[in-house]
Amino acid sequence: MAREGPIKAVVVVLLTALVCSSLVSGAVVLLRPIQLNNQLLDRSRNIMALTGLLPADRMVKDDEMLVLFKSLDARVVNVDTGQFTTELDPDTFDMRRAANDAELSTAVPASEDPAKLGRRSRYAPVYLVWDGQELDRLILPVRGAGMWSMLYGYIALQPDFTTIAGMTFYEQNETPGLGDQIAQPRWLSQWSGKQLLDDQGTPRFHVSEGKVEPGAVHAPFQVDGLTGATVTGNAVTNLVHYWFGPHGYQSLLQHLEAQPPRRGEDES
């Protein structure tokens, strides 16, 4: 009889652990679709903000936002070759996870890594915005190391693939009041109409050290500097130069110039 106490206690602990683990597992399964839907909604808001398709006179509800987002022409591009592939689903492909997968990523040579990525995904989900049968914008994901954090954003290009239509940083942890200015709409609004590349296709866009002087020779390629956050500003310049250089989207832009995409057509 004396043994029943310890044995019973062990059994109770085991049963409690089993019940708790079952409840946690069940909660994870039940909440996973909600989590995925929230992630999709957050991504859709950041991308749709760059499309020029959102009404300016009212807020768009979540369900309407998702409908608009899912109507975009989403494709996956092989960053190395610059060609689209149908082997991966743009709605579920995760660039961050892929960057840590040896089969889906590639090492970035130190001499070509101003964004300090180390490795990058070989594939990227991109978004084509159409005006009838004419391409209106191309939206591309970008990332790079800031002063304190990894900066994640999207950049939209006009059909000439060198004029910037818009920019957004949707995740960053830079210094409050200084580096986090990169997420402020007022600063980001300067990007629209700026030139990304020069006539030779070399990335020229950069964050200035101070205020951009209208009419200055480099003004078409510059946005105002970030007060008290030079390191973050340089990091933004570096990530742009990486993603539109030879190890980034250069092959894609060259491919699209040579063979303009058509609405409703993917390549494999």
N, C-alpha and C positions, 0 to 999 in steps of 0.2 A: 504493500500500500504506500510505503514511503516513497517509492519510485514514481508513483503516479503524478506527484506534484511537478517535478522537473520535466517529465515526459509530456504531460499535458501542456506545460508552458511552452515547450518547444513546438508542439503541434499547433498551438494557438498562434505563435509567432509566424510559423510557416504558412498557415492558412491566411493570416492577415497580409503577409507579404504577397501571397499569390493573388488575393483579392485586389490589393492595391495596384499591383502590376497590371492586372487585367483591366482595371478601371483606367489607368494611365494609357495603356495601349489602345483601349477603346476610344478614349478622348482624342488621342492623336489621329486615329483613323477618321473619327467624325469631324474633327476640326480641320483636317488637311485640305479638303475642298474649299473651305472658307478662307484658309490662309492663302491658297493658290489664287483664289478669286481676288483677294485683296492685293496680292502682288501684281496680278494682271491689271487691276484697276489703277494702281500707282504707276505702273509702267505706261499704261495707255494715256494717262493724263499728261505725263511728261512728253510723250511723243506727239500726241494730238496738239499740244501747245505750239508745236513747230510746223504743223501742216498748213495753217491758214484756213482751216475748214471749220473752226469753232465759231459760233455766233458771238459777236462782240457785245450784243445788247442784253445777254442773260447768261446765268450759270447753267451748265449742262449737268443733268442728273447722272448718277452713277450708271444706271442701266442704259441710258442713251449714249454715254461716253463709251461703254464697252461695245455697243453696236457700231458706232462710228469707227472705233479702233479696229474691230474685226473686219471692217470693209476695206481697210488699207491693203495695198499690194505688198504683203510681207514675204521676203525671200531670204534665203541663206546664201551668203557668198563665201567662196573659198578665198581667203585673204591673199594667199600665196599666188594663186593663178589669176585672181580677179574675175572668175567666172561663177555664175550661180549654180547651185546644186539642189536637186530635189531629194537627196538622200537624208536630209535632216529637216525637222519641223521647226519653222521660225517661231511658232507660238510656245514651244517648250524648250528650245535649245538654250542652254545656260553658258554664257561665255566665261563666267567666273569659274564655274566647276570645270569647264573644258580646259582652262589655263593650267589646271593642276593634273590633267590627264595626259600622260606621255603620248598617247595615240592621237589625241585631238589638239595638241599644242606644239609649239616650237620654241626653242630657246632664242632669245633676242641677243645678238652679239653686243657686247658692251660698247663697242664703237658706234653702234646704231641704236642705242637705247637712251636717248635723252629723257624719256618719260620714266625711266627706272622701273621697267616692268619685270625684267628677268625672264619671264615666259609670257607668251600670249596665245590665245586660242587661234587655231588655224582657220576657224570659221566665225562668221558674224551674222546676226540677223539684221537685215537692213529693210528700209521701208520706202516704197516708191509712191509718190502722191501724183495722181493724174488729174488733168483738166481735160475731160473728154478723152481723146486718144493721144494727147500731148503730155509729156512728162512735165510736171510743175515743180516738184522738189524731190530730193534724195536725202533721206535721213539716216545717219550713221552713228553707231555707238563709239564712244572714245573713253579712255581712262588713262590715268598717269599719277605718279606720286606727287603729292603736294608737300607742304612743310611738315604737317603732322599726320596726314591721312592720305588714302588713295582717293583721287577725284574721279567720279563717274558722271558722264554726261552724254548728251546727244547733240550733234551738229547737223543742221539742215543746209543743203546746197541748192542753188538755183540750177536750171537745166544746163547752164554753161559749165557746171562742175567746178567753178572757181569763185563765184560770188556767193557769199554766205547769206542765207535767208534767215537764220536764227540759231540760237545756242541755248542750251540749258544744262545746268549741273544739278543732278537730282540727288546726289549723295556726296557729302564732304564733311570733314570735321576740322576745318581750319580755325584759326584764332577768332573767337567771337568779336565782331566789330571791326575786324581788320581783314584777314584772309577770307572770312565767310562772305565778304562782299561779292564774291564770284557767283553767289546764288541769288543776288538781288536783281529783280527785273530791270531796275534803272540802269545798272551797269551792263547787263546782258543785252539791253535794247540797242547798244552801240554797235553790236556785231552785225546787225542787219545791213546789207549793202557793202560790207567790207570785202576786200579781195583776199582770197586764200593763197593763190598761187601767182607767180609772175608769168611772163610770156613763155618761159622755158619749162613751166610746170613745176618749178621749185617752190616749196612752201616759204612764203614771205610774211604771212600774218604774224603779228606779235603784240603782246601787251606792252605799251609804252612805259617808260620810267616816270612819266609825268602826264600832263594834259596834252592831248593831241592838238597841234596847231592846225586849224583849217588851212588848206592850200599848201601845206608842207609836202615835199616830194614823197615822203613815206606815209602820209596821212591815209591813203586808201587801204593800207595794210594794217593800220593800228587802231587800238582802242585805248582809252585812258588807263593810266596806271592805277594800281590799288594803293591808296594812301596807307603807309605803314605796313604794307604787306608785299614788299618787292619779291621775296622768295616765292610766295604763292603765285604772283603774277608771272614770274619766270617759269614756274612749273606749268602754268597754263600754256604759255608759249611752247614749251618743250613737248607737251603732249600733242599739241596740234602739229608740230613739225614731225613728230614720230609717225602719227597716224596717216599723214598725207605725204610721207616720204617713201622711199623704195621698199621699206620693210612693212609698210602699212597699206593704205588704200590706193597707192599710186597705180598698181596694176588694174584695179577695178575701174578707176576713172579713165585710164587709157583704153580699157576694153569697151567701156560705155561710149566713149567718143568715137571709137572705130566702128562699133556696132550698137547703135542706139537701141535701148530696150523697147519692146512693144507691150502694150497692155494685154494682160491675160496670158503672156508667154513666159515660161520658165526655161532655163537651160539645165542640162544635166551632164 
